[in-house]
């Protein structure tokens, strides 16, 4: 399971970063929820259409067809507005996060800044900020609208046929809670993949910058072997990530189709015994996706939100860098020299790039 205290702290930071974007994110959530409710309304109207057509009520059928048309057109319009708003909010929030990080870095204490390689910073600026923005602008509105869709569909189905509704719901929560147990491991693998991507970016930067040295000393094979080993390690992480993702999807699908099989069987037997009408079965067939799809969506949103939280934590690490202390410039003496004794340097967890360097730079 995830560390609850750490997760709460990260979520508070995320909320703070939404300053100026809260209304936009809320509007995106409301629009997606409206689309979800339109889907439910279409299912209910379809049920009434079948019943009215079966009873031969022509005027009622025409009226319901008009209502059906209104809901469909409304959904199309709302989806278009949502798509336009989504693109604008995504870009603005992403720019806001990246510009803020850049300002933090250029004003950070030099020794703190050097704790990470430039390739790591690039990965956090690109992949992590994109994952964080997706989590805020995409995953959260989808999660909330899925909950709205599930609740509305479940209540409608309970109204028409409580037993079918309960059977449809039976396996969903079980699948949802099982997937939560994989959250911690999934988060660790994601962070390891991001670190590996950072190392790849760093190696590539060093290689392109020092191409002459590689060629002069005949290090082509050595550098190629190093890159091959790194990519092989990343491949292993990708496979592990894929296994966990597939396992979550399998559990979710079993829960979804298990509930569908029970509910559909009950509906068919109800028609056979005369206890369930064709209209109820029609609304069930339409509402099934409106119940199981959001349940699967909620379960599927867990790894996405974990990615968002993990990326946020990696961004927070940059924001925690010590700020540089700026002082007024002073006159530099004319006669000055630079002396270095026993200087060594290495990136965290790696061998020394500089080892016991001694240097004296005289004036001029």
C-alpha positions as a Markdown table, in Angstrom:
| # | Residue | x | y | z |
|---|---|---|---|---|
| 1 | Unk | 0.0 | 0.0 | 0.0 |
| 2 | Unk | 1.0 | 3.6 | -0.5 |
| 3 | Unk | 2.4 | 5.7 | 2.3 |
| 4 | Unk | -0.7 | 7.6 | 3.3 |
| 5 | Unk | 1.1 | 10.5 | 5.0 |
| 6 | Unk | 3.4 | 11.0 | 2.1 |
| 7 | Unk | 0.5 | 10.8 | -0.3 |
| 8 | Unk | -1.4 | 13.5 | 1.6 |
| 9 | Unk | 1.6 | 15.8 | 1.6 |
| 10 | Unk | 1.9 | 15.3 | -2.2 |
| 11 | Unk | -1.8 | 15.9 | -2.8 |
| 12 | Unk | -1.6 | 19.2 | -0.8 |
| 13 | Unk | 1.3 | 20.3 | -3.0 |
| 14 | Unk | -0.7 | 19.4 | -6.1 |
| 15 | Unk | -3.7 | 21.4 | -4.8 |
| 16 | Unk | -1.4 | 24.4 | -4.2 |
| 17 | Unk | -0.1 | 24.1 | -7.8 |
| 18 | Unk | -3.7 | 24.4 | -9.1 |
| 19 | Unk | -3.9 | 28.0 | -8.1 |
| 20 | Unk | -5.5 | 29.8 | -11.0 |
| 21 | Unk | -6.6 | 26.5 | -12.6 |
| 22 | Unk | -9.2 | 25.2 | -10.0 |
| 23 | Unk | -12.2 | 26.6 | -11.8 |
| 24 | Unk | -11.0 | 25.2 | -15.2 |
| 25 | Unk | -10.4 | 21.7 | -13.8 |
| 26 | Unk | -13.8 | 21.8 | -12.0 |
| 27 | Unk | -15.5 | 22.9 | -15.3 |
| 28 | Unk | -13.8 | 20.0 | -17.2 |
| 29 | Unk | -15.1 | 17.6 | -14.5 |
| 30 | Unk | -18.6 | 19.1 | -14.7 |
| 31 | Unk | -18.6 | 18.8 | -18.5 |
| 32 | Unk | -17.5 | 15.1 | -18.4 |
| 33 | Unk | -20.2 | 14.4 | -15.8 |
| 34 | Unk | -22.8 | 16.0 | -18.0 |
| 35 | Unk | -21.7 | 13.7 | -20.8 |
| 36 | Unk | -22.1 | 10.7 | -18.4 |
| 37 | Unk | -25.6 | 11.8 | -17.4 |
| 38 | Unk | -26.5 | 12.2 | -21.1 |
| 39 | Unk | -25.5 | 8.6 | -21.7 |
| 40 | Unk | -27.7 | 7.4 | -18.8 |
| 41 | Unk | -30.6 | 9.6 | -20.1 |
| 42 | Unk | -30.3 | 8.0 | -23.5 |
| 43 | Unk | -30.5 | 4.5 | -22.0 |
| 44 | Unk | -33.7 | 5.4 | -20.1 |
| 45 | Unk | -35.3 | 7.0 | -23.2 |
| 46 | Unk | -34.4 | 3.9 | -25.2 |
| 47 | Unk | -36.2 | 1.7 | -22.6 |
| 48 | Unk | -39.3 | 3.9 | -22.8 |
| 49 | Unk | -39.1 | 3.9 | -26.6 |
| 50 | Unk | -39.1 | 0.1 | -26.7 |
| 51 | Unk | -42.1 | -0.1 | -24.3 |
| 52 | Unk | -44.0 | 2.6 | -26.2 |
| 53 | Unk | -43.4 | 0.9 | -29.6 |
| 54 | Unk | -44.4 | -2.4 | -28.1 |
| 55 | Unk | -47.7 | -0.8 | -26.9 |
| 56 | Unk | -48.3 | 0.9 | -30.3 |
| 57 | Unk | -48.3 | 4.5 | -28.8 |
| 58 | Unk | -47.2 | 6.4 | -31.9 |
| 59 | Unk | -47.4 | 10.0 | -30.4 |
| 60 | Unk | -45.4 | 9.0 | -27.4 |
| 61 | Unk | -42.8 | 7.4 | -29.6 |
| 62 | Unk | -42.4 | 10.6 | -31.7 |
| 63 | Unk | -42.0 | 12.6 | -28.5 |
| 64 | Unk | -39.4 | 10.2 | -27.1 |
| 65 | Unk | -37.5 | 10.2 | -30.4 |
| 66 | Unk | -37.3 | 14.0 | -30.2 |
| 67 | Unk | -36.0 | 13.8 | -26.6 |
| 68 | Unk | -33.5 | 11.1 | -27.7 |
| 69 | Unk | -32.2 | 13.5 | -30.4 |
| 70 | Unk | -31.8 | 16.4 | -28.0 |
| 71 | Unk | -29.7 | 14.3 | -25.6 |
| 72 | Unk | -27.5 | 13.0 | -28.4 |
| 73 | Unk | -26.9 | 16.5 | -29.8 |
| 74 | Unk | -26.3 | 17.9 | -26.3 |
| 75 | Unk | -23.6 | 15.2 | -25.7 |
| 76 | Unk | -21.9 | 16.1 | -29.0 |
| 77 | Unk | -21.8 | 19.8 | -28.2 |
| 78 | Unk | -20.5 | 19.2 | -24.6 |
| 79 | Unk | -17.8 | 16.9 | -25.8 |
| 80 | Unk | -16.6 | 19.5 | -28.3 |
| 81 | Unk | -16.5 | 22.2 | -25.7 |
| 82 | Unk | -14.7 | 19.9 | -23.3 |
| 83 | Unk | -12.0 | 19.0 | -25.9 |
| 84 | Unk | -11.3 | 22.7 | -26.6 |
| 85 | Unk | -11.1 | 23.6 | -22.9 |
| 86 | Unk | -8.9 | 20.5 | -22.2 |
| 87 | Unk | -6.3 | 21.6 | -24.7 |
| 88 | Unk | -6.1 | 25.1 | -23.3 |
| 89 | Unk | -5.9 | 24.1 | -19.7 |
| 90 | Unk | -3.4 | 21.3 | -20.3 |
| 91 | Unk | -1.0 | 23.7 | -22.1 |
| 92 | Unk | -1.4 | 26.5 | -19.6 |
| 93 | Unk | -0.9 | 24.3 | -16.6 |
| 94 | Unk | 2.1 | 22.6 | -18.2 |
| 95 | Unk | 3.8 | 25.9 | -19.0 |
| 96 | Unk | 3.1 | 27.2 | -15.5 |
| 97 | Unk | 4.8 | 24.1 | -13.9 |
| 98 | Unk | 7.8 | 24.1 | -16.2 |
| 99 | Unk | 8.5 | 27.9 | -16.0 |
| 100 | Unk | 8.2 | 27.6 | -12.2 |
| 101 | Unk | 10.7 | 24.8 | -12.1 |
| 102 | Unk | 13.1 | 26.7 | -14.4 |
| 103 | Unk | 13.0 | 29.7 | -12.1 |
| 104 | Unk | 13.6 | 27.4 | -9.2 |
| 105 | Unk | 16.7 | 25.9 | -10.8 |
| 106 | Unk | 18.3 | 29.1 | -12.0 |
| 107 | Unk | 18.0 | 30.5 | -8.5 |
| 108 | Unk | 19.1 | 27.3 | -6.7 |
| 109 | Unk | 22.3 | 26.8 | -4.7 |
| 110 | Unk | 25.0 | 25.5 | -7.1 |
| 111 | Unk | 26.1 | 22.5 | -5.1 |
| 112 | Unk | 22.5 | 21.4 | -4.6 |
| 113 | Unk | 21.9 | 21.8 | -8.3 |
| 114 | Unk | 24.9 | 19.6 | -9.1 |
| 115 | Unk | 23.4 | 16.7 | -7.2 |
| 116 | Unk | 21.5 | 15.6 | -10.3 |
| 117 | Unk | 22.7 | 15.3 | -13.9 |
| 118 | Unk | 21.2 | 17.5 | -16.6 |
| 119 | Unk | 19.6 | 14.4 | -18.2 |
| 120 | Unk | 17.7 | 13.8 | -15.0 |
| 121 | Unk | 16.5 | 17.4 | -15.0 |
| 122 | Unk | 15.4 | 17.1 | -18.6 |
| 123 | Unk | 13.4 | 13.9 | -17.8 |
| 124 | Unk | 11.6 | 15.7 | -14.9 |
| 125 | Unk | 11.0 | 18.8 | -17.1 |
| 126 | Unk | 9.4 | 16.7 | -19.9 |
| 127 | Unk | 8.0 | 13.4 | -18.8 |
| 128 | Unk | 7.2 | 14.1 | -15.2 |
| 129 | Unk | 5.6 | 17.4 | -15.8 |
| 130 | Unk | 3.5 | 15.8 | -18.6 |
| 131 | Unk | 2.5 | 12.9 | -16.4 |
| 132 | Unk | 1.5 | 15.4 | -13.6 |
| 133 | Unk | -0.5 | 17.6 | -16.0 |
| 134 | Unk | -2.3 | 14.5 | -17.4 |
| 135 | Unk | -3.2 | 13.4 | -13.9 |
| 136 | Unk | -4.7 | 16.8 | -13.0 |
| 137 | Unk | -6.4 | 17.7 | -16.3 |
| 138 | Unk | -7.3 | 14.3 | -17.6 |
| 139 | Unk | -7.4 | 11.6 | -14.9 |
| 140 | Unk | -9.1 | 13.5 | -12.1 |
| 141 | Unk | -12.0 | 14.7 | -14.2 |
| 142 | Unk | -12.4 | 11.2 | -15.7 |
| 143 | Unk | -12.3 | 9.6 | -12.2 |
| 144 | Unk | -15.0 | 11.9 | -10.9 |
| 145 | Unk | -17.2 | 11.6 | -14.0 |
| 146 | Unk | -16.8 | 7.8 | -13.8 |
| 147 | Unk | -18.1 | 7.9 | -10.2 |
| 148 | Unk | -21.1 | 10.1 | -11.3 |
| 149 | Unk | -21.8 | 7.8 | -14.2 |
| 150 | Unk | -21.7 | 4.7 | -12.0 |
| 151 | Unk | -23.9 | 6.1 | -9.3 |
| 152 | Unk | -26.5 | 7.4 | -11.8 |
| 153 | Unk | -26.6 | 4.1 | -13.8 |
| 154 | Unk | -26.7 | 2.0 | -10.7 |
| 155 | Unk | -29.6 | 4.0 | -9.2 |
| 156 | Unk | -31.6 | 3.8 | -12.5 |
| 157 | Unk | -31.1 | 0.1 | -12.7 |
| 158 | Unk | -32.1 | -0.4 | -9.1 |
| 159 | Unk | -35.3 | 1.5 | -9.8 |
| 160 | Unk | -36.2 | -0.8 | -12.7 |
| 161 | Unk | -34.8 | -4.2 | -11.4 |
| 162 | Unk | -32.9 | -4.2 | -8.1 |
| 163 | Unk | -31.7 | -7.8 | -8.3 |
| 164 | Unk | -30.1 | -7.3 | -11.7 |
| 165 | Unk | -28.4 | -4.1 | -10.4 |
| 166 | Unk | -26.9 | -5.8 | -7.4 |
| 167 | Unk | -25.6 | -8.7 | -9.5 |
| 168 | Unk | -24.0 | -6.3 | -12.0 |
| 169 | Unk | -22.3 | -4.6 | -9.1 |
| 170 | Unk | -21.2 | -7.8 | -7.4 |
| 171 | Unk | -17.7 | -8.3 | -8.7 |
| 172 | Unk | -16.7 | -4.7 | -9.3 |
| 173 | Unk | -15.6 | -3.6 | -5.8 |
| 174 | Unk | -13.7 | -6.9 | -5.3 |
| 175 | Unk | -11.7 | -6.2 | -8.4 |
| 176 | Unk | -11.2 | -2.6 | -7.4 |
| 177 | Unk | -9.8 | -3.4 | -4.0 |
| 178 | Unk | -7.5 | -6.1 | -5.3 |
| 179 | Unk | -5.8 | -3.7 | -7.8 |
| 180 | Unk | -5.0 | -1.4 | -4.9 |
| 181 | Unk | -2.5 | -3.9 | -3.5 |
| 182 | Unk | -0.3 | -3.5 | -6.5 |
| 183 | Unk | -0.1 | 0.3 | -6.2 |
| 184 | Unk | 3.1 | 0.4 | -4.2 |
| 185 | Unk | 5.1 | -1.9 | -6.5 |
| 186 | Unk | 3.7 | -0.1 | -9.5 |
| 187 | Unk | 4.9 | 3.3 | -8.2 |
| 188 | Unk | 8.4 | 1.9 | -7.5 |
| 189 | Unk | 8.7 | 0.5 | -11.0 |
| 190 | Unk | 7.6 | 3.8 | -12.5 |
| 191 | Unk | 10.2 | 5.8 | -10.5 |
| 192 | Unk | 12.9 | 3.3 | -11.5 |
| 193 | Unk | 11.9 | 3.7 | -15.2 |
| 194 | Unk | 12.1 | 7.5 | -14.8 |
| 195 | Unk | 15.6 | 7.2 | -13.3 |
| 196 | Unk | 16.6 | 4.9 | -16.1 |
| 197 | Unk | 15.3 | 7.4 | -18.7 |
| 198 | Unk | 17.3 | 10.1 | -16.9 |
| 199 | Unk | 20.4 | 8.0 | -17.1 |
| 200 | Unk | 19.8 | 7.4 | -20.8 |
| 201 | Unk | 19.4 | 11.2 | -21.5 |
| 202 | Unk | 22.6 | 11.9 | -19.4 |
| 203 | Unk | 24.6 | 9.3 | -21.3 |
| 204 | Unk | 23.4 | 10.6 | -24.7 |
| 205 | Unk | 24.2 | 14.2 | -23.8 |
| 206 | Unk | 27.7 | 13.2 | -22.6 |
| 207 | Unk | 28.3 | 11.1 | -25.7 |
| 208 | Unk | 27.2 | 13.9 | -28.2 |
| 209 | Unk | 29.2 | 16.5 | -26.2 |
| 210 | Unk | 32.3 | 14.4 | -26.1 |
| 211 | Unk | 32.2 | 12.8 | -29.5 |
| 212 | Unk | 35.8 | 13.8 | -30.2 |
| 213 | Unk | 37.1 | 12.1 | -27.1 |
| 214 | Unk | 35.2 | 8.9 | -27.8 |
| 215 | Unk | 36.8 | 8.8 | -31.3 |
| 216 | Unk | 40.3 | 9.8 | -30.3 |
| 217 | Unk | 40.5 | 7.1 | -27.6 |
| 218 | Unk | 38.7 | 4.5 | -29.7 |
| 219 | Unk | 35.8 | 4.1 | -27.1 |
| 220 | Unk | 33.1 | 3.5 | -29.7 |
| 221 | Unk | 32.5 | -0.1 | -28.6 |
| 222 | Unk | 32.7 | 0.7 | -24.9 |
| 223 | Unk | 30.2 | 3.5 | -25.1 |
| 224 | Unk | 27.9 | 1.3 | -27.3 |
| 225 | Unk | 28.0 | -1.5 | -24.8 |
| 226 | Unk | 27.2 | 0.9 | -22.0 |
| 227 | Unk | 24.1 | 2.1 | -23.8 |
| 228 | Unk | 23.0 | -1.4 | -24.7 |
| 229 | Unk | 23.3 | -2.5 | -21.0 |
| 230 | Unk | 21.2 | 0.5 | -19.9 |
| 231 | Unk | 18.5 | -0.2 | -22.5 |
| 232 | Unk | 18.4 | -3.8 | -21.4 |
| 233 | Unk | 17.8 | -2.8 | -17.8 |
| 234 | Unk | 15.0 | -0.5 | -18.9 |
| 235 | Unk | 13.5 | -3.3 | -21.0 |
| 236 | Unk | 13.2 | -5.4 | -17.8 |
| 237 | Unk | 11.4 | -2.6 | -16.0 |
| 238 | Unk | 9.0 | -2.1 | -18.9 |
| 239 | Unk | 8.2 | -5.8 | -18.9 |
| 240 | Unk | 7.5 | -5.7 | -15.1 |
| 241 | Unk | 5.4 | -2.7 | -15.6 |
| 242 | Unk | 3.4 | -4.4 | -18.4 |
| 243 | Unk | 2.8 | -7.5 | -16.3 |
| 244 | Unk | 1.3 | -5.5 | -13.4 |
| 245 | Unk | -0.8 | -3.4 | -15.8 |
| 246 | Unk | -2.1 | -6.5 | -17.5 |
| 247 | Unk | -2.8 | -8.2 | -14.2 |
| 248 | Unk | -4.9 | -5.2 | -13.1 |
| 249 | Unk | -6.8 | -5.3 | -16.4 |
| 250 | Unk | -7.4 | -9.0 | -16.1 |
| 251 | Unk | -8.8 | -8.7 | -12.6 |
| 252 | Unk | -10.9 | -5.7 | -13.7 |
| 253 | Unk | -12.3 | -7.6 | -16.7 |
| 254 | Unk | -13.1 | -10.7 | -14.6 |
| 255 | Unk | -15.1 | -8.5 | -12.2 |
| 256 | Unk | -16.8 | -6.8 | -15.1 |
| 257 | Unk | -17.9 | -9.8 | -17.1 |
| 258 | Unk | -18.6 | -11.9 | -14.0 |
| 259 | Unk | -21.2 | -9.4 | -12.9 |
| 260 | Unk | -22.5 | -9.1 | -16.5 |
| 261 | Unk | -23.0 | -12.9 | -16.8 |
| 262 | Unk | -24.9 | -13.2 | -13.6 |
| 263 | Unk | -27.1 | -10.2 | -14.3 |
| 264 | Unk | -27.8 | -11.1 | -18.0 |
| 265 | Unk | -28.7 | -14.7 | -17.0 |
| 266 | Unk | -31.1 | -13.4 | -14.4 |
| 267 | Unk | -32.6 | -11.0 | -17.0 |
| 268 | Unk | -33.1 | -13.8 | -19.5 |
| 269 | Unk | -34.7 | -16.1 | -16.9 |
| 270 | Unk | -36.9 | -13.2 | -15.9 |
| 271 | Unk | -38.2 | -12.8 | -19.4 |
| 272 | Unk | -38.8 | -16.5 | -19.6 |
| 273 | Unk | -40.9 | -16.4 | -16.4 |
| 274 | Unk | -42.6 | -13.1 | -17.4 |
| 275 | Unk | -41.1 | -11.2 | -14.4 |
| 276 | Unk | -38.9 | -8.9 | -16.6 |
| 277 | Unk | -40.0 | -6.9 | -19.6 |
| 278 | Unk | -38.1 | -6.5 | -22.9 |
| 279 | Unk | -37.8 | -2.8 | -22.0 |
| 280 | Unk | -36.0 | -3.6 | -18.8 |
| 281 | Unk | -33.6 | -5.9 | -20.6 |
| 282 | Unk | -32.9 | -3.2 | -23.1 |
| 283 | Unk | -32.1 | -0.6 | -20.4 |
| 284 | Unk | -30.0 | -3.2 | -18.6 |
| 285 | Unk | -28.0 | -3.9 | -21.8 |
| 286 | Unk | -27.3 | -0.2 | -22.2 |
| 287 | Unk | -26.7 | 0.6 | -18.5 |
| 288 | Unk | -24.4 | -2.4 | -18.1 |
| 289 | Unk | -21.6 | -0.5 | -19.8 |
| 290 | Unk | -22.6 | 2.6 | -17.9 |
| 291 | Unk | -22.0 | 0.7 | -14.6 |
| 292 | Unk | -19.1 | -1.6 | -15.5 |
| 293 | Unk | -17.2 | 0.9 | -17.7 |
| 294 | Unk | -16.8 | 3.4 | -14.8 |
| 295 | Unk | -15.9 | 0.6 | -12.4 |
| 296 | Unk | -13.2 | -0.5 | -14.8 |
| 297 | Unk | -12.3 | 3.2 | -15.3 |
| 298 | Unk | -12.0 | 3.7 | -11.6 |
| 299 | Unk | -9.8 | 0.6 | -11.2 |
| 300 | Unk | -7.7 | 1.6 | -14.2 |
| 301 | Unk | -7.3 | 5.2 | -12.9 |
| 302 | Unk | -5.3 | 3.8 | -9.9 |
| 303 | Unk | -2.1 | 3.2 | -11.9 |
| 304 | Unk | -2.5 | 6.6 | -13.6 |
| 305 | Unk | -2.9 | 8.4 | -10.3 |
| 306 | Unk | 0.1 | 6.6 | -9.0 |
| 307 | Unk | 2.1 | 7.8 | -11.9 |
| 308 | Unk | 0.8 | 11.4 | -11.3 |
| 309 | Unk | 1.8 | 11.2 | -7.6 |
| 310 | Unk | 5.2 | 9.7 | -8.4 |
| 311 | Unk | 5.9 | 12.4 | -11.0 |
| 312 | Unk | 4.7 | 15.1 | -8.5 |
| 313 | Unk | 7.2 | 13.7 | -5.9 |
| 314 | Unk | 10.0 | 13.9 | -8.5 |
| 315 | Unk | 9.1 | 17.6 | -9.2 |
| 316 | Unk | 8.9 | 18.4 | -5.5 |
| 317 | Unk | 12.5 | 17.2 | -5.2 |
| 318 | Unk | 13.5 | 20.0 | -7.5 |
| 319 | Unk | 11.5 | 22.5 | -5.6 |
| 320 | Unk | 13.2 | 21.5 | -2.4 |
| 321 | Unk | 16.6 | 22.6 | -3.7 |
| 322 | Unk | 18.2 | 25.2 | -1.5 |
| 323 | Unk | 17.9 | 28.7 | -2.9 |
| 324 | Unk | 21.0 | 30.6 | -3.7 |
| 325 | Unk | 21.9 | 33.6 | -1.5 |
| 326 | Unk | 22.5 | 36.7 | -3.6 |
| 327 | Unk | 24.8 | 39.4 | -2.3 |
| 328 | Unk | 26.0 | 42.7 | -3.7 |
| 329 | Unk | 29.0 | 42.4 | -6.0 |
| 330 | Unk | 32.3 | 43.5 | -4.6 |
| 331 | Unk | 35.5 | 44.6 | -6.2 |
| 332 | Unk | 37.8 | 41.7 | -7.1 |
| 333 | Unk | 41.5 | 42.2 | -6.2 |
| 334 | Unk | 43.8 | 42.6 | -9.2 |
| 335 | Unk | 46.5 | 40.2 | -7.9 |
| 336 | Unk | 44.6 | 37.0 | -7.3 |
| 337 | Unk | 45.2 | 33.3 | -8.0 |
| 338 | Unk | 43.1 | 30.1 | -7.8 |
| 339 | Unk | 44.4 | 27.1 | -6.0 |
| 340 | Unk | 42.7 | 23.6 | -5.7 |
| 341 | Unk | 44.1 | 20.8 | -3.6 |
| 342 | Unk | 42.8 | 17.2 | -3.7 |
| 343 | Unk | 39.5 | 18.0 | -5.6 |
| 344 | Unk | 37.3 | 14.9 | -6.3 |
| 345 | Unk | 33.9 | 14.8 | -7.8 |
| 346 | Unk | 31.3 | 12.2 | -8.6 |
| 347 | Unk | 27.5 | 12.0 | -9.3 |
| 348 | Unk | 25.6 | 10.1 | -6.5 |
| 349 | Unk | 26.1 | 6.4 | -6.7 |
| 350 | Unk | 28.7 | 6.6 | -9.5 |
| 351 | Unk | 32.5 | 6.4 | -9.7 |
| 352 | Unk | 34.6 | 9.6 | -9.4 |
| 353 | Unk | 34.8 | 11.7 | -12.6 |
| 354 | Unk | 37.5 | 13.8 | -10.9 |
| 355 | Unk | 39.9 | 12.2 | -8.5 |
| 356 | Unk | 42.4 | 14.1 | -6.3 |
| 357 | Unk | 42.9 | 17.1 | -8.7 |
| 358 | Unk | 45.6 | 19.7 | -7.7 |
| 359 | Unk | 45.7 | 23.0 | -9.7 |
| 360 | Unk | 47.1 | 26.4 | -9.3 |
| 361 | Unk | 45.9 | 29.2 | -11.7 |
| 362 | Unk | 48.1 | 32.3 | -11.4 |
| 363 | Unk | 46.9 | 35.8 | -12.1 |
| 364 | Unk | 46.7 | 36.4 | -15.9 |
